[in-house]
């Protein structure tokens, strides 16, 4: 299946209430009222897919409905339970939530949340480190993040916890059990999988899948690569773990193995949440820009 034949797949992260005097893009989130408007527009203009239907169509190779869309939410923050799922229920949408299990129930913040929290808490902007960290395995990333003085959850303000706390595992299990959300794999601690040893990345993929299936009480069939980082070997490990399909950010490059195409399904990130930006994203402007070489 070629990228143009995939449905529109939207990628959200955090969803929080509007914050006075703060732009949503500066906080790396979409505000809840913006998310609600997005969902309303999607219901009017598209066929909104259930994640399990997507998994079956991707596995079988059968065509997707015309003008169809899938709503995905990455990482597994508590704000998704508190603010995204009520909006989704109100619009009859079941989203696909990709969950990194290592930060559930207040265990810790994920490494990139610690970097982002620095500026929110009044410290230096540490997100510029991500480019260098993307070349490192997780053990080295966490050492570097701590060495940079990135805050931990123990230092959080209410806003920082709203932004970066992982979901409560019990509440997540309840939401999945009600059918309000479908859980997808996203590793335990969000490493760059192509930088891990094969043993390490297989453990991250398998442990995360096992933990999510225990929470959901059913098979977890869809996966998203943390930070969109993959190569053919990573995709094969995800396939071999028993997933039906996996989501990246960009379409598969030329020469990517044909038998792995459903393990590099492209998505469209939603960050600037205004009406015009959202309409352009839904119209496929990112695909056009990639073809023109204007978007890496």
N, C-alpha and C positions, 0 to 999 in steps of 0.2 A: 504494500500500500504506500503510495507516494505521499509526501507531506501535504500537498494540496488536497488530498482526499481525506485527511483527518478532519474531524470537526474542530470548531473553535474551542480551544481549551484555555480558560482564564486561570491565572495563578495569583492568588492573594496570599498575604501573610497575616499580620495582625489586624484586628478590627476592634476599635475602641470608641467610646463616646467622644464627641468633639471637645477639644481642649481649648480654653480661652487663650487667644493671642499666640497660638501655635499652629503652624501649617502641618497638614498631615504628612506631606513628603519629608519634612524635616524630622519627623518622628519615625518614619519608615512604616507607616500604617495607612489604612483607609478608615475614615471615620464611619461610624455605624449608620448614620443617616445617608451618607454617600453610597454605602454598600446596599442599603435598602432600595435606593433609586436604581442602582445597577440591576439588581434582581428584578425589579418591576419591568425595566426595559428589556431584559433578556426574555422574560416570560411573554412579553408582547411580540417580540420580533424573531424568536428562535424556538426550536424544539429543545427543551432542557433535558439532557440525558441523565438517567440514573447511573451512578458509577458501576453497578453490577451489569447493567446493559452494555455500557462501554466495554467492560472487561470481556464479555462474551463475544461482542462483535469484533473486537480487536483480535481475540484468540482465533476466531473462526475465519476471519478475512472477509466476512460479509459486509456490504456497504452500510455506511451510517446514513441516517435520515438527512435530507437536505436541510441546510441552515440549522444544524444542531450545535449545541454548546454544552460543555462540561465545566462545572465550577469546582475549583480546587483551592485548598487552603494549606499552606505549608507550615511545618515545624511542630505544631501541637501546643500552642499557647493557651493559657486559661481564658484569655479574652475571646478566643474563638467559641468556647462553650458559652460564655456569658453574653456575647454580643452578636456573633455571626450566626449561630444556630437559631436563636429566636427569630431573627430576620428571615432566615432561610425557610423556617417552618411557616411563617406568615405568608410566604410567596409560593409554598408548595414545592420547594427545591430541596433536594437531598445532596449536600456537597460531599466531595471526597477530601478527607483531611489526612494529609501525610504527617505522620507522627514520629518524631525522634523520642524514643522512650527514656533516654537517660536523664531528662530533666522533668519528668512527670512528678507530681505531688511534692514539689518543693525540694527535690533532691539537690538541685544546683541550677545555675544558668549555663546554657550552652556557650561555647567559647566566643562565638560572634555576638551573642547577646551581651557578654561582658564588654566587648569592644564598643558596641553601640551605647551601652549604658554610661560609659565615661562622660560623653558630652551631655547626656540627659541629666547627670548628677553634677554638672558644672565643671568637669575636668576637661582634659584635652580631647580632641577628636582623634580617636585611635583607629577609625575605620580605614584609614590609608594604609594600614599594615596588611590588609587582606591580600593584596596582590603578592606580597612576598610570602605570606603564610600559605598561599594556595600551592606552593611548591613543596610543602613539608608534610610529613605524616602527622597524625593527630598528637602523638606524644610530644613532638617538638613544638607543635602549635600551642598546646596548653602551657608548656614551659615559657614560650615567648609572650603569650598573653599575660601571664602572671608577672613576668619580668618587666613588662610595659606598665605595670601598675593598674591594670584593668580591674574595676570593682567586682566584688562578688555579691551574691544575693543578700548576704548579711548586712551590706551597706546600703540597701535599697530604700528609696522613698516610695510613697504610694504610687506615684506616676511610673517609676521604674518597674515596680512589681506588676502594675497593670500592663506594661509593655512586654515584659520579658519572662514572667513566671510561666513555667510549664503547667499544663492542665492537671487537674486532680484526676488520678487514674480511676477512682471509683465513679466519679461523675461522667468521665469519658466512656466508661463501660456502660453506664446507664443510657447515655445518649445513643450509643451504638446499638444497644439492645432494643431501644424504642424505634430504631430505624430512622432517627433524625440525621444521622451521619454515617458514612462508610469510611472505615479506617484503611489507610494505605501505608506501606512501608517507607521509612525515611532514615534508616540506620538508628543506632543507639545514641551516638554522640556527634553526629553530623561531620564526619571527616571528609576530606577530598579523597574519594575512593581510589582514584588512579595513583595516588601517592602512597597507598598502603601496601604492605605485603599481601600476597594472595590469601594467606592464612588469616591475617587481620581483617581484611575487607569481607571475607566470607563469614567470619564470626560476627562482624557488625551487621551484616545483612540477615544472617540466620537468627541471631539472638533477638533482634528487633522484630522479625516476623513471628517468632514464637511468643514473645511477650504480647504483641498486639492480638494474636489469635486467642490467647488466654483471656484478654480483656473483651474482645468482640464475641467470643464463643462461636466463631465461624472462620472459614479460610480467609486470609488476606491476599488478594489477587493482583493488586496494583502497587507500583513502587515509583518513587521519585528520587532521582539522584541528588544528594545534597549539593547545593551550589551549581547544579547542572553539570557536574564534573563526571565524565566517563570516557572510556575508550572501548574497543571491541571486547577486550578481556573482562572489563568490569560488566559490560552488558551480558556476556555469557554467564558470569557468576550470578547475576540477578535472574536470568532465565533458569539456570540450574537450581536455584533456590525454590522454584515452583511458581514464579509469578507469570501472569498472563500477558502483561505489558508493563512498560516503564516509561516515565516521563522525564524529558530533559528540558532544555530551554530552547536550543536551536535545532533546526532540522539536521538529519544525518548528513555528514559531509560526503562528497563523491568518494566512492570506493568503500563505503561502510558496508559490511556484509549484508546481503539481501535478507538472509534468514534472521537477522537481528533488527530489522527495521521497526518492528513493533516494540522494541526495547529502546528506542530513541524517538519518542513521540514529542513533537515541539509544543511549547506552551507560550502564551502571551502574558507577560507580567503586568499587573495593574498597580501602579504606584501613584502617578498623577491621576487624581480621581474626578476631575471636573468633567462636566457633560461633553465638551468637545473632545477632550483627550480620550474619554471612554468610547465615544462613537467612532473615532478614528481607529482605536485598537480593535473594536469589533468589526470594523470594515476591512480588516486585514492589512492595515498600513505597515505593520512590522514586517510582514512577508514581502511587501513591495520594496521596502527599504533594504531588506537583506539582498534581494535580487539586484538592486542598484549598487550594492557595495557600501551603503550608508549606515548599516547597522551590523556590528561584528557578531 
